[in-house]
Structures are given as structure tokens and as C-alpha cells.
Amino acid sequence: MTDLAKLADRPRTAVALVAVLAALVYAGTLGHALVWDDANVLAGVRAAAARGAGALLGAEFLPDTGYHRPVVLLSLRLDDLLGGGAPLLFHLTNVLLHALASALTLLLLRAWLRHAAAALAGALLFAVHPAHVESVAFVSGRTDLWVAALGLAAALAWTAWRRGARRAGPAAILLFLASLFAKESAYLLPAGLLAVSALLPLDDPRDGRRRDPRPWWRRQAGWLAAAALTMAAAAALRLGVAGLGFGEAAATAGSRLGADLGTRLSHLPALAAWYLRLLLLPWPLNAYWSTQHLTPGVLTWAAALLAVGVAALARRRGAAGAAWIGLFLLPVLGFAPLQGAPFAERFLYLPSFGWCLIAGALYARVAAAGRGRLAAGVTAVLVLLLAAATVARVPVWRDDATLFTDMARRSPAEDIVQHNLGAALHRAGDTAGSMAAYRRAVAMAPNHEPSLRALGVAEGAAGNFEVSFDLLRRAVAADPRRPESHYNYAVIANQLGRVELAETHFRRAIELRPDYALPVAGLCELLAARGDAEGARRQLAALQRLDPRLAADTQRRLAGTSP
């Protein structure tokens, strides 16, 4: 018996080992800042919580997406309250959720493989796999952690129920229901369990129970009906109470894979190849895989074919793992018009359980052939290599500057990446680097309003008023509905002495967003400078209601008491 087998035969020790290792490789995230979408997500959580608990339960995960994930929002709100908004508790919760998902992976693999050492090998791979960095290091990636933890726990309870533990049935339903409110991909869990039920001997007579004589399909009818009712109840709450669908709004800005289903599905082979490669060979990693990666190279196709071969070697258990991977990847293979990057590493978090099932099944086959030491040795080497790669990847997510610098290196031709890099460098105080990134973004997307506006503001701050004026004019033309562009355009127009134009756009900004205090202050000062004292007083009174501090500053400037 190998040392790994001896360790695996002590279940509590094995669970502790997997959980601790999963936490240790991500310990570096505890000192990280909030990055990327985190600030927007938390702003939405706070705004919804201010309206009451009901508003939080019915809120969108991100504005204008249609994603309904109250489990995630509630956990973020709790972290926000307990941690005072500091990043530490948000990251700690993510690490603990990953440790929990890793421990559940071990328990579920033990139940399905009936081989303790093989289950431990698969769970260790899950704990340290580098493709999970995005889900764990990114606070907004918590959706994947929650759906995996709840989904795997539901699958574990379902397995216990199948083997005679009747009390586990209600627990499986409740856990499944919770997972449906963590991420939409949980709706695929019954299909995944159905595939596992068809391919794995879950009703093995060795467990002491007489085999159910009914046909296989009839044995599935009861739990499938319960799952269908659970999904229907969750969908009714989502649609009828929260008033949200299944993320359709996220596609309104357009999918980078194409607007119609046929075009998107034409990329399915390439997407599948990339995901399989990232499971087998998770390096290099990229937080923003772009459309330029939709033509995989020889290495990617070779790695994908090798991954298929590995699954084939694991036979029926390998087929079960492959089915799990394929089912949970379906939404991101072109079937849904997802906004943003064409594919992402965080989408692999729950599907990667299937890869660990394949790895565990292969370990069991090698051990059964009398080569347990070889299997244990290969597992140890793989775990060490993957853990080292994960630890090396974690610092990329330290803050926006490090993250978007890495993105720009991996996907330099993406305008949104250059724009985000410009914003991150601006916050970090690197004005020259920020403006250079914004210029690249504008060159790639000449009508991208946020980049035009950001560069226009930066040029104005540098004293290049004519350049700023032209950029902000283009920003207003690119998206006339943006009050921020109208406001900044008015500021520069006023600076250049184009007072009537400035007044027009100050008023347009206020019309678009009546609670926007900055254009009210700008209009107040413009009217005062033009001699319209009554108009200035009206704007100052409005400003007092919107932002008393800004109103006081504006009044001091008008009185000439502020430099």
C-alpha cells in the first residue's frame, strides 16, 4: 500500500489535507485589492441593500445583465457588513469556499469511484488546478465557487439517497434549490446526475441493498420529477417575483462570438479545444481570452485530443467525467450569446470536477494493475507542478494595474483591455501610461465612448484643450445618452470660451440624469459668470439638494473666497 493510499484510508485526515492545500495555494490573495467588476458588483449590492432585504434578494448580480444570484449577493453583503468593506474578508470567503468545494470533490469522488486513493488524487488536482485562479482570486468569481459547492453537496446527498439514506433526499433538493440561486448553470445538474447514473454503478449490490428490479429509466423518474419541480419553483421566483430572466440582458451589447446561433456554434470546436487544453495543460493563463484566440494552434488541438484520449483510457468512468464536462460547458460553447470575452477560465470551475473524476478513474485503473506506486508518484509530481503554477499566477490578480497589464500582454488587440488598463494606470498615478493605453483603445475602437471620454478628460487635464474638445465631441456623438460625456464636453467648451455650447451640454447632462450634481455646479458657475444671477441662484439651490458639500464649494468660488 502506498503512502497516498494509507492517507486516503483516513477520511478525516484526507479531507483536512485537501482543504488546507486548497487554502494554502490561495493564501496570497488575502492581501489583494478588489479588481475589475468587483467595485460595480459591490456598489449594486449596497444600493439594493439600502432599499431593504427584499430588494437585495431580487437584485441583478450586475446591472443590465438579468443574472439573478441572490445567494452570492447575500454572501457579499455579509462580508461587506462584517469586514467594513475591506477586501480581506471578501477574499477570505472565496478561499474558504474553494476549500469547501475541494473537500466536497473528495467526498463525491469517494462515493462515485469507490476507491479512496483515486478520490484523493482527483481532489488534490481540483484543489491546486491553475484554471481555478480566476474563480478564487476574483471576488466576483464567487458565483462559480457557490454553484460548485452547493451543486457538489447536492450531488453527494443525492448519491446517499440513491443508496438508501432517505433523509438525504430532502437535503439534496434544498441544496439543489440553493445552487439555482447561485448561478444559472446549476439548472444542468440533473442532466449531469442522469449521465452519471447511466454510466456509474451507483446501485452496486456491494452496499448491502437488493438491486432495484425496475428498468433503469423508471428508477430515475422519481428524482427527476422532484428536480423538475424544484427548477420550476426557482424559475417562477426568478421570473415572477424578481422579474429577471436567465441572463438574456447580458447579450444586449452583442456577443463577440456572433449575434446568431449558427455563427456562435461555428466556434464550438475551437472553444471545446481551448477548454480541454486548459484542463490538461493550464498554461499560459489569460483573464481575457480574445477573439484572436478563436483559431487554436497545433498545441491546443494536440492537447485537446490528448485530453479525449485520457478520458477514453478511463472507460465508463471517463465517459461519465467527459459527460459532466460537456454538459456544464454547454452554455459557454456558443449556445448562449454571452457578453464579454469569448471564453473564460472561470467557466471551467464546476466542469473541472469531471476532469478530476477522469483523473481519479485513471488512477484506480493503474493501481488495479499493480502499479499503485507509479500512480501515486505521478499524482505527487502533477500536484506539485500545478500548485506551483497556481501560486505563480495568483499575484497577477493583486490589483487592477497588475491584472490589466497582464491582460494587455496576453490580448493586446482588445480595445476593452486597453481601456481598462488606462483606467487602472490612471488610478495608480501613471498618467503617461494611462494616456498611452487610452490612445491604443481609441485607435482600435474609434467610436468607443468610454475610451474617447477618458482620453478627452486626460488631454484636458494636460492642457491640450483643442485635442480634448475634439475627443469629447466624438464621445458625445458616439453615445448621446451618456450624461458624463455631455458634462465633460461642456467643461472643455466653457474653457475654450464656447459658452452657448457649454450651456447646452450642461443642460443636456442634467436632463439625462437629474441627480448628477457636477453639471448643475458647472451650469451655476457659467450662469454667474455671464451675469445671470437669478439663474445661478436656482442652480445653486438645486445643487444644495443634490450635494450640499459641492454646493458650499461652488458658493465659495462664486464669492471669490476659494483660490
ABEGO torsion letter per residue (X at the ends): XBAAAAAAABAAAAAAAAAAAAAAAAAAAAABBBBEAAAAAAAAAAAAAAAEAAAAAABBABBGAGBBBAAAAAAAAAAAAAAGGBAAAAAAAAAAAAAAAAAAAAAAAAAAAGBAAAAAAAAAAAAABAAAAAAAABAAAAAAAAAAAAAAAAAAAAAAAAAGBAAAAAAAAAAAAAAAAABAAAAAAAAAAAAAAAABBAABAAAGBBBBABBAAAAAAAAAAAAAAAAAAAAAAAAAAAGBBAGAAAAAAEBAAEABAAAAAAAAAAAAAAAAAAAABBOBBBABBBAAAABBBAAAAAAAAAAAAAAAAAEAAAAAAAAAAAAAAAAAAGABBBBEBABBAAAAAAAAAAAAAAAAAAAAAAAAAGAAAAAAAAAAAAAAAAAAAAAAAAAAAABAAAAAAAAAAABAABAAAAAAAAAAAAAAGBAAAAAAAAAAAAAABAABAAAAAAAAAAAAAAGBAAAAAAAAAAAAAABAABAAAAAAAAAAAAAAGBAAAAAAAAAAAAAABAABAAAAAAAAAAAAAAGBAAAAAAAAAAAAAABAAAAAAAAAAAAGABX
